[in-house]
């Protein structure tokens, strides 16, 4: 910090000037007219030249100049000056240090942070390929904002208590342009649950409880932290106060996906194993043979359709009735993408789906159930696309069948990932042979038992035994 002493002193002098301003809100132009602002600009130019910190500069009249929107707005320095003008106590030394770091530290790459609706142990950090699932303390979150000293001083300060301990799935996104506009309805790219399926899918396969993306933020650590209180879903909980009276408190809506601390190591091991299998399959995109390329595309499409249905399922038995048929289509498309083979002849889709789905289960009873679920789903799919409806079925029965299909789809995707070869062999012929009793024990049963024994999900499937 000593080599940036002139910048720090210039900022401190400028903050002293802010105390003489009128308490009415001041524009950036007024702040730039304070006596020591020229010294701040000179010190920034010397400490952070454009060649090293281009993000601090903007082009004006064909020349590069310091970007005042960045220096005063994005850094939070302008807001600090306005608070001082209103007589709000501010730690000027902390502000100066934060501003020096803002200007002189290397600009970190942008990241996407997905706020999930689950509950994870304090200090969770689960690797998921290029993604990381992490919970943060309040102090850790404060270190990610540009000007930590501002927190709690502004009338509409972000209440970091709502996000303390919340699970974020974050991933570097160096090509993303950092803006301050809302990112959930971002029409510049695919929806977050589809774009980030590789980080979400292992978590969804861990437990059948619903896990959804609540909000999506762009974070540039120490630069921009686009968290907005309005983007955090809340619910009301009743707690007794210190006098024993009931008190309503707004808290983050956490849903039903819960990972206790005792299960965190098992979750980490499971996610590591599944992420490795996903990465191996997706590496086929660059293979010279067609089958690995198509296999990677089929996995991606299956995951995208699964996530599209998940994001619109609001509880275990609940979807909006008007969307129930569309969600069923998503599950059927996901299953067809995985279980069909590029070498399959035209026709016989239902039969091949039934046969291959059932071959993924180890007991006759579970194989019969898989065939029945697939048959019902494909019948409903055909009726829907041809403009017909299933007769003599209540809305509750439809919801129950959709839930059963969702759970079956999760199991099939998980088993497909465990068994799919990483070379140019195709899983479909192995499932067809297993359905006829050929190679079943060696190719299907043994690998599944080994996986579910060494790296089981939250609940071991009923058809998997360790004997």
N, C-alpha and C positions, 0 to 999 in steps of 0.2 A: 504493500500500500504506500510505502514511502516514496516511490518513484512517481506516484500520482498525487503527491501532496499538494501541488498547485491547483489541481482540479478540485480536490476536497475543500481547500480553503476558499476557492472561488464560490463553490456551492454554499458553504456556510455563510459567507458574506451576503450572498444573494438572498438567502433565507432570512437574514436579519432585516434586509430591506422590506421583505414581505410583511413584516409586522407594522409597517407604516401605512399599508393600504387600507382602503375602506372595507368594512366587513361585507359589503354587497358583493355578489359573485363577480369575479374578475375574468376577463377574456385573456387568451394567450397573448394577444397583442400588448395588453397592459402589463402583463408579467414580463414580457421581453423588453419593456421600456424601463424596468428597474435598473438602477445605476450599475450593478455588477454583472448584468447579463452578458455584456460583451466579454468580460473576463471568463465567464463560464464557457462561452463558445470557443474562445481562444484555447482554453485549457482542454476542452473536449477534442478540438482539432489536433492538438499536440499529442494527447494521450491515446487517441483512437483515430488514426488517419484512415481515409476512405479505403485504401488498399487492404487494410486489415479488418475494417468494420464497415463494409458497404451498406449494411442495414440502417446505419445512423444518418445516411445521406440521401438526398433526393435531387433530381435534376430540375433546375430553374434557369430559364433564359440561356439554354445550351451550356450551362455550367453546373458543376456539382456543389451543392451547399448542404449545410446541416439541416436535417429535417426536424423542424420545430414540433410537428405533431408527434414525432417519436420521442424527442427529448422531454417535452412537457406533458404530453398526453399518455403515451404508452408506458413510459417509465414511472408515471405517478407523481413526478416532481411538481407539476403544475397544481395538482390537487392538494399536495402538501402545503404549497404557498397559500392557497385559498383557505385552508384550515387555519393556518397561522394568522391570516388576516382577520379571521373570525374569533381569534383568541383561544383556539383549541390548543392545549398543551401537546407539543410534538417533540420527540427526541431528535434534535437537529443532527447530532453526530451519527445516529443510526441511519437517518435519511441520506446524509452525505456519503456514508460508506456504501449504502445500497446503490446510489446513483453512480458512484465510481465503478462499482462492480458491473452495473448494467452497461456502462459505456466501454469498459476495457476487457471484460471477460469474453472469451470466444462465444459467439452466438450458437446455442445448442440447436440441434435439428428439431423441427416440429414433430410432435407425437400426436397420436389419436388415443384418447382416453375414453373407454366405454364404461359407464356406470352400470353395474349389474344389480339385480334386485335380490341378491342372496345375502347370507350372513356367513362370514368366514372369521377364523380366529385372529386375534390381534397379532400383528407382525407377520401375517401370511405373505409368502413370496413363492409363487408356484411357476416354474418355467413351462411355457407351452410353445416350443419352437422359437420363433422370433418374437412371440408375445410373452408377456409376464402378467400374471394375476397377482395383485398386490393390495394390501390394506395399509393405510397411512395414519400416523398419529397427527394431531393438530399441528405440532411443531414441524413435522415433515412436510405437511401441506403448505405451511407458511413459507418455508424455504423455496417453494416453487413459484411464488408470486413475485412480481417485479419489485414491489415496495412493501415488505412485511409490516412496516411501521404504520401503514394506513389502516390495517385491519382493526375494526372496532371503533375507528374514529369517524368514519363517514356515516351519514344517516342510513344509507342502504348497504352497509358493509355485508359481505358474504358471511353468513353464519357457518363457520367451518365446523361447528359441532355436528351439523347434519351430515357432514362428509367424513368425519373422523371415524376410522374403522370401516368405512364403506369399501366394498370390493371394486377395484378398477382393473379392467383388462387394458393394458397399454402396449403400444407398439410404435417404433420409430416410423415416421412418414416424411422423409426428407424432401419429397417433391411437392408436398402440400403447401399451398400459399396460405399464410397465416392471416386471418381476418377476424373481425370482431362480430360478424353476423352469426345468427343462429345456425347451428350445424346439423341439427336433427333432420330437418327437411332440406337436405343439401342436394340440389338438383344438378350439381356438377359431377356427380358420380353415383355409384350404386348405393343402396341403403346399407347402413352399417352392419346389420346382422348378416347380409349377404357378402359384403366386402371382407369381413373379418371372420369368416366361418372357421378358418383353421385354428383360431384361438378359442372359439366358442364350442366347437363340436366335442372336444375331449371332456369338457366340463359337463355338457349335456348327457354324454354317455356314462358319466360317473354315477348319476342319480336320476331317477325318473321324475323327481320333483321339478317343477317348471323353473327354468332360469332364463330371464329375458334381459334385453338391453333397455334400460330406462332412459338414458340420455347419452349423448356423444359430445365430447369436447375436444378442442384443439389446444394443446399445451406446448409451449416453448419455455422450458424450465428457466425461471429467473427472468423471463421476458414477457410472455403473455400467458395468462391462465384464464381461459374463457368460462370458468365455472359460473353458473348463474343460479341463484336460489330458486328461481322459477322453474328450472329444469330438473329439480330434485323432487320426485313424487313423495308426498307426505301423507301420513295418516295420524289419527288422534288416538292416543293411549291415555288411560286414566291411572294416575299414581297418587298415593296418599302424600300430602305435604307434611311438614314437620309437626303440624298440629293434629294430624290424623284425618284431616278432611281430604276428600277426593279432589284432585286437580287434573285438568285436561292439558296434555302436553303434545305439541306437534313433533313427530319423529319421522325419520325416513321410513318409507314403506319397504320392508325387507322381503316380503313374499315368504315362500315355504322352503326354499332351497337353503339348507343349513348344514354347515360342516363343523362339527365340534373339534376342539383342539386335538383330541386323541386320534382323530381320523385324518389329520392333515398329512402325516407322512405317507399314509396309504394313498390319499388323493394325489400327492406329488408323484409317487411311483407310477400310478395308473396313467396320469396325464403325460408323464415323460414317455412311457411306452407307446401310448396312442399317438402322441405328436410325432414320434419317430416313424411310426408306420404311415401316418399321413404324409410326412415329408418324403419318405421313400417312394410312395405311389405318385406324388406330385412331381417328383424328379423325372418321371416318365414323359413329361411334356417335352423334354429335350432329347428323347430317345429317337434313334433313327428308324425304329420299327413302329408300325401304326398301332399295334395293340397297346403298348404302354402309354402312348399319347391319348388314345381313346379312353383308356382306363382312368387316367388322371382327369380328363374332362367329365367322365361319368361320375366320379366321386365328387367333384366340385358341384355339378348340377344337382346331385342328390342332396348334398349338404345345404345348398341354397334353398331348395324347396322345403326341406325339413325346417330350416330356420324361419322361412316365411310363414309356415304354419305355426311354429312355436311363438313367434312374436305376436300373433293374433289370438293366442289361447290364454285367457285371463285367469283361469284356475283349473284344477285337475279335471273337473267335469264340465267346464264352461267355455263355450265360444259363442259369438253372436250367431243366432240362428241363420241369419241371411248369409253368413260366411261359411257355414258348416260344410256345404258341398264343395266349396273352393278349397278348403283345408284338406278334405278327403282327396281331392285331385292332387294336391301337393305331395301327400304321403304316397299315393300310387305312383306318381312320376318319380319320386325318390327311389322307390323299390324297383321300378322298371329300369331305371338308369343303372342300378347296381347289378341286377340279376339277369338282365338280358346280355347276350353275347354278340359281338360283331359278326360271328359266323352263323348265327341262328337264321334259319329260313323264315320267310314271311309266314305269318299265321302262327297259331298255337301259343300266343303270348300268355294267356291265362294259365294254360297247362304248364308251361315252363316256369312261370313265376311260382305257382303252387309247389311244383316239384323241388325247385332249388331253395325256396324259402324253408320248406319243411326239412330239407336235408341238413340245414344248419342247426337242427335241434337233436338232442341225444336220446330222447325217449320216444316211444311210439305215441304216447298221449300228447306230448308237446308238438310232435310232428303233425298229428291230426288237427290240433288247435291252429297251427300255422296255416295249414291248407284251408281251414274253414274261414279264418280271418281274411286271407288273401282272396278267396272266392267271393266273400261278402263285399269286400272293398271294390273289387273289379266289377261286380254286378252293379253296385251303386254308381260307380264311375260311368259305366256304359249307359245306364238310365239317364244320368244327369246330362251327358253330352248329347244325347238324342232327344232331349226335351221332355223326358218322362220323369215320374216320381215313384218311389217305392211305396207300395200300398200297405196299409195296416201297420204302420210304424209311428209310434209317438215321438215327440221331440226328445223326451228323456231317453228313449231307446236309441235314437240317432246319436245323441251325445255319448252314451255309453259305448256304442260301437266305435265312435271316433276316438275315444280314449283308448280302447283296446288296440285299435290300429296304430295309434301313436306309440304305445309301449312296444308293440310288435316291431314297428319300424326302427325304433332305437336298438332293439336287440339284434335285428338283422344287420343294421349298419355296423354295429360293434363286431359281430362275428365275421362279417365280410372283411373288415379291416384286419382282424386277427389272422384270417386264413388266406387272404389274397396273395398270390406269389408276387415277388418283386422283380421277376425277370419277364420273359416273353410268354410264359405259360398263362393260360386263362383259367379262372376259378370255375366258370360255368360247367365245363366238361367234368371236372372233379365232383361237382355237386350232382350232376346227372348220373355219374357212375355210382356215387354213394347211395343215391336213391334206389339203385338196382342192387345194392348190397356189395358193390365192388370197391375195395380200398377205403371203406368208411372208417374203420378203426384207426388206421395209420394217417390218413389224409385229413380227417375231420375231427373225430372224437379226441384223439390224443393231443393235438395242438390246442383245442379249445380247453380241455381239462388243465393243460399246463399253464395256459395264460390265466384262466380264472382262479388257479391255485396260487400262482406267484404274484400276480398283479390284479386282484379282483376289484370290481367296482364297489360301490357302497353296499350293495346287497348281491350276494352270489345268486345267479339264476337257479331256479328250482330243478332244472334238468341236469345241472352240473354237479357231479359227485366226485369226491377225491379218492374213492376206492376203485 
